[in-house]
Amino acid sequence: MRNLMALLYYLCALFGCSVGGTTIEHHNVIDGVDILDSRVRITERIARFDCKASRSGQCHYSLFRSGCPATTAAGAATDPQCAQPTERFALAAGTTREIVGIAEGFKVCASETTTAMDADCKPQPN
């Protein structure tokens, strides 16, 4: 069923129909050099991750469930289930990945390094 829905969305896009959605861009530049250039396009329950460029050669993504509150002043998550990402993966620069059937309202953090992120997209303390 998920693949059928994805096919319908692709057909709509092919014919120029927009099904709405959200685009999240991460673009960090230092001294004119791309440190990270990433785009995440979310439509319905399909997320397309596009790693355009990364200084390290890979974009590292951490996905967190929706509705996670901010961390405390000490840096700890107020909800233990929010402390860890629901999914982590890396993409080589110039590649894409699609996830069909992704939970609505997830939060995405992107980085050029393998450093673990918290729900606020800040590096986790060791």
Summary of the structure (lengths in Angstrom):
residues: 126
radius of gyration: 15.8
end to end distance: 41.7
largest distance: 50.7
contacts: 326
relative contact order: 0.21
helix: 13%
strand: 45%
